[in-house]
Structures are given as structure tokens and as C-alpha cells.
Amino acid sequence: MTISPRFCRTLVKIAGVKIAAVRIAVVAIAAAGVLLIASHPLQAQDRAAQPNVIELLADSDSRYKIAGERTPEITVKAGEQLLLRVTARRGKTWNRDGSIHGFSLLRAKDRTRVEGWDLLLKPGKQEFQLTAPAEPGEYVVVCTVICSEDHEGMHMKFTVLP
């Protein structure tokens, strides 16, 4: 039986091992209880076409949330391709254009904006294809739409690794 490239990437991610160009075909021989693994090269487009997917909730209580995290934080690699998948829930107020939350990335050291990272969020689900900043360091995500009286608390840490 051959395992899909997506499953292989999941296995590699879970194991914490970097196997850049390997497709794994697994043959299980149940009677003998033996597991044989053979590898085959992945095509370059299989590797390059898979961005790091980040799922985020911009909630009605004026907080960013990530499933399974008490304090949401995003950590990425410098220059990495990202797919930001956001679900936005309406706060108490919103912009005239219908934006209910914002998502702007600022450099933590001087609070300057990162180009291409000033997003306006409408109600519902939306996706943004982005590239992580090239400069490693600490950043902060802030909401740029006055969404409620708790708007000032709508921020989270964003770390870029080398």
C-alpha cells in the first residue's frame, strides 16, 4: 500500500524529523508482524506547494484564539509560505466597510508595520496567502478595527525563527 505525500508530511512533522524529499511506501505484513519502509523521491512541486497553515479565530470577545492554546502564539520560519485561515466573529462595533476585526503584524522592537500584513477581517471564514517576514525576531499581531471596549486587549505574540 502507498501512503499519500500529505500523510508522509504529517508523519514527518509528528516525528520531528526532516525528510525533505521522501515519499514513503509502507508495506505491512500482518502475519509476520513486520513493517517494511521504502522511500522514493518527492517531486519538487509537492514540497513547495504546501504552505504552513495557521488556523485562527478572531472572536466576538475581542480576542484572537488558536484551538488548543490557552495563550495564542504563532511561530514560523523566516520567509516561510503561510496560509492564514481566519474565522471572524462580529464584536460590538465594526467599520463602515463591514470589517469587524483587523490583523496587523508589527515589529515588537519599534511597533512598525510589516508590509503586506495589514488585513481587514469580514464576518465568517477567509484565507490569506502570506510570506513570513525575512527578519527573525519577535513581532506582535494587533487588531486595527475598534471592535469593542476590549479592543486594546486584542493582540498576540508572533515569533519568526531563522
Contacts in CASP RR format, 6 or more apart in sequence:
PFRMAT RR
TARGET T0000
AUTHOR 0000-0000-0000
METHOD contacts of the structure
MODEL  1
MTISPRFCRTLVKIAGVKIAAVRIAVVAIAAAGVLLIASHPLQAQDRAAQ
PNVIELLADSDSRYKIAGERTPEITVKAGEQLLLRVTARRGKTWNRDGSI
HGFSLLRAKDRTRVEGWDLLLKPGKQEFQLTAPAEPGEYVVVCTVICSED
HEGMHMKFTVLP
1 25 0 8 1.000
1 26 0 8 1.000
1 27 0 8 1.000
1 28 0 8 1.000
2 23 0 8 1.000
2 25 0 8 1.000
2 26 0 8 1.000
3 11 0 8 1.000
3 23 0 8 1.000
3 24 0 8 1.000
3 25 0 8 1.000
3 26 0 8 1.000
5 23 0 8 1.000
5 42 0 8 1.000
5 46 0 8 1.000
8 19 0 8 1.000
8 22 0 8 1.000
8 23 0 8 1.000
8 24 0 8 1.000
8 42 0 8 1.000
9 50 0 8 1.000
11 24 0 8 1.000
12 18 0 8 1.000
12 19 0 8 1.000
12 22 0 8 1.000
19 39 0 8 1.000
20 47 0 8 1.000
21 41 0 8 1.000
21 42 0 8 1.000
21 47 0 8 1.000
22 39 0 8 1.000
22 40 0 8 1.000
22 41 0 8 1.000
22 42 0 8 1.000
23 39 0 8 1.000
23 40 0 8 1.000
23 41 0 8 1.000
23 42 0 8 1.000
23 46 0 8 1.000
24 37 0 8 1.000
24 38 0 8 1.000
24 39 0 8 1.000
25 37 0 8 1.000
25 38 0 8 1.000
25 39 0 8 1.000
25 40 0 8 1.000
26 35 0 8 1.000
26 36 0 8 1.000
26 37 0 8 1.000
27 35 0 8 1.000
27 36 0 8 1.000
27 38 0 8 1.000
28 34 0 8 1.000
28 35 0 8 1.000
28 36 0 8 1.000
29 35 0 8 1.000
29 36 0 8 1.000
48 81 0 8 1.000
51 80 0 8 1.000
51 81 0 8 1.000
51 82 0 8 1.000
51 83 0 8 1.000
51 129 0 8 1.000
52 76 0 8 1.000
52 77 0 8 1.000
52 80 0 8 1.000
52 81 0 8 1.000
52 82 0 8 1.000
52 83 0 8 1.000
53 82 0 8 1.000
53 83 0 8 1.000
53 85 0 8 1.000
54 66 0 8 1.000
54 74 0 8 1.000
54 76 0 8 1.000
54 82 0 8 1.000
54 83 0 8 1.000
54 84 0 8 1.000
54 85 0 8 1.000
55 66 0 8 1.000
55 67 0 8 1.000
55 85 0 8 1.000
55 87 0 8 1.000
56 64 0 8 1.000
56 65 0 8 1.000
56 66 0 8 1.000
56 72 0 8 1.000
56 74 0 8 1.000
56 84 0 8 1.000
56 85 0 8 1.000
56 86 0 8 1.000
56 87 0 8 1.000
56 103 0 8 1.000
57 64 0 8 1.000
57 65 0 8 1.000
57 66 0 8 1.000
57 67 0 8 1.000
57 86 0 8 1.000
57 87 0 8 1.000
57 88 0 8 1.000
57 89 0 8 1.000
58 64 0 8 1.000
58 86 0 8 1.000
58 87 0 8 1.000
58 88 0 8 1.000
58 89 0 8 1.000
58 100 0 8 1.000
58 101 0 8 1.000
58 102 0 8 1.000
58 103 0 8 1.000
58 121 0 8 1.000
58 143 0 8 1.000
58 154 0 8 1.000
59 65 0 8 1.000
59 89 0 8 1.000
60 89 0 8 1.000
60 90 0 8 1.000
60 91 0 8 1.000
61 91 0 8 1.000
61 148 0 8 1.000
61 150 0 8 1.000
62 91 0 8 1.000
62 101 0 8 1.000
62 143 0 8 1.000
62 147 0 8 1.000
62 148 0 8 1.000
62 150 0 8 1.000
62 151 0 8 1.000
62 153 0 8 1.000
62 154 0 8 1.000
63 150 0 8 1.000
63 153 0 8 1.000
63 154 0 8 1.000
64 72 0 8 1.000
64 141 0 8 1.000
64 143 0 8 1.000
64 154 0 8 1.000
64 155 0 8 1.000
64 156 0 8 1.000
65 72 0 8 1.000
66 72 0 8 1.000
66 73 0 8 1.000
66 74 0 8 1.000
71 156 0 8 1.000
71 157 0 8 1.000
72 156 0 8 1.000
73 156 0 8 1.000
73 157 0 8 1.000
73 158 0 8 1.000
73 159 0 8 1.000
74 141 0 8 1.000
74 156 0 8 1.000
74 157 0 8 1.000
74 158 0 8 1.000
74 159 0 8 1.000
75 158 0 8 1.000
75 159 0 8 1.000
75 160 0 8 1.000
75 161 0 8 1.000
76 82 0 8 1.000
76 132 0 8 1.000
76 158 0 8 1.000
76 159 0 8 1.000
76 160 0 8 1.000
76 161 0 8 1.000
77 132 0 8 1.000
77 160 0 8 1.000
77 161 0 8 1.000
77 162 0 8 1.000
78 132 0 8 1.000
78 133 0 8 1.000
78 134 0 8 1.000
78 135 0 8 1.000
78 136 0 8 1.000
78 160 0 8 1.000
78 161 0 8 1.000
78 162 0 8 1.000
79 131 0 8 1.000
79 132 0 8 1.000
79 133 0 8 1.000
79 134 0 8 1.000
80 131 0 8 1.000
80 132 0 8 1.000
81 129 0 8 1.000
81 130 0 8 1.000
81 131 0 8 1.000
81 132 0 8 1.000
82 129 0 8 1.000
82 130 0 8 1.000
82 131 0 8 1.000
82 132 0 8 1.000
83 127 0 8 1.000
83 128 0 8 1.000
83 129 0 8 1.000
83 130 0 8 1.000
84 103 0 8 1.000
84 119 0 8 1.000
84 127 0 8 1.000
84 128 0 8 1.000
84 129 0 8 1.000
84 130 0 8 1.000
85 125 0 8 1.000
85 126 0 8 1.000
85 127 0 8 1.000
86 103 0 8 1.000
86 119 0 8 1.000
86 121 0 8 1.000
86 125 0 8 1.000
86 126 0 8 1.000
86 127 0 8 1.000
86 128 0 8 1.000
87 124 0 8 1.000
87 125 0 8 1.000
88 100 0 8 1.000
88 101 0 8 1.000
88 121 0 8 1.000
88 122 0 8 1.000
88 123 0 8 1.000
88 124 0 8 1.000
88 125 0 8 1.000
88 126 0 8 1.000
89 100 0 8 1.000
89 123 0 8 1.000
89 124 0 8 1.000
90 100 0 8 1.000
90 123 0 8 1.000
91 100 0 8 1.000
91 101 0 8 1.000
91 147 0 8 1.000
91 148 0 8 1.000
92 147 0 8 1.000
92 148 0 8 1.000
92 149 0 8 1.000
93 146 0 8 1.000
93 147 0 8 1.000
93 148 0 8 1.000
94 100 0 8 1.000
94 145 0 8 1.000
94 147 0 8 1.000
95 120 0 8 1.000
95 145 0 8 1.000
97 120 0 8 1.000
98 122 0 8 1.000
98 123 0 8 1.000
99 120 0 8 1.000
99 121 0 8 1.000
99 122 0 8 1.000
99 145 0 8 1.000
100 121 0 8 1.000
100 122 0 8 1.000
100 123 0 8 1.000
100 145 0 8 1.000
100 147 0 8 1.000
101 121 0 8 1.000
101 143 0 8 1.000
101 145 0 8 1.000
101 147 0 8 1.000
101 154 0 8 1.000
102 119 0 8 1.000
102 120 0 8 1.000
102 121 0 8 1.000
102 142 0 8 1.000
102 143 0 8 1.000
102 144 0 8 1.000
102 145 0 8 1.000
102 147 0 8 1.000
103 117 0 8 1.000
103 118 0 8 1.000
103 119 0 8 1.000
103 121 0 8 1.000
103 141 0 8 1.000
103 143 0 8 1.000
103 144 0 8 1.000
104 113 0 8 1.000
104 117 0 8 1.000
104 118 0 8 1.000
104 119 0 8 1.000
104 141 0 8 1.000
104 142 0 8 1.000
104 143 0 8 1.000
104 144 0 8 1.000
105 113 0 8 1.000
105 114 0 8 1.000
105 117 0 8 1.000
105 118 0 8 1.000
105 133 0 8 1.000
105 139 0 8 1.000
105 140 0 8 1.000
105 141 0 8 1.000
105 158 0 8 1.000
106 112 0 8 1.000
106 113 0 8 1.000
106 114 0 8 1.000
106 139 0 8 1.000
106 140 0 8 1.000
106 141 0 8 1.000
106 142 0 8 1.000
107 114 0 8 1.000
107 135 0 8 1.000
107 139 0 8 1.000
108 137 0 8 1.000
108 138 0 8 1.000
108 139 0 8 1.000
108 140 0 8 1.000
109 138 0 8 1.000
111 140 0 8 1.000
114 133 0 8 1.000
114 139 0 8 1.000
116 130 0 8 1.000
117 130 0 8 1.000
117 133 0 8 1.000
118 144 0 8 1.000
119 128 0 8 1.000
120 144 0 8 1.000
120 145 0 8 1.000
121 145 0 8 1.000
132 160 0 8 1.000
133 139 0 8 1.000
133 160 0 8 1.000
135 160 0 8 1.000
136 160 0 8 1.000
136 161 0 8 1.000
136 162 0 8 1.000
137 159 0 8 1.000
137 160 0 8 1.000
137 161 0 8 1.000
138 157 0 8 1.000
138 158 0 8 1.000
138 159 0 8 1.000
139 157 0 8 1.000
139 158 0 8 1.000
139 159 0 8 1.000
139 160 0 8 1.000
140 155 0 8 1.000
140 156 0 8 1.000
140 157 0 8 1.000
140 158 0 8 1.000
141 155 0 8 1.000
141 156 0 8 1.000
141 157 0 8 1.000
141 158 0 8 1.000
142 154 0 8 1.000
142 155 0 8 1.000
143 151 0 8 1.000
143 153 0 8 1.000
143 154 0 8 1.000
143 155 0 8 1.000
145 151 0 8 1.000
147 154 0 8 1.000
END
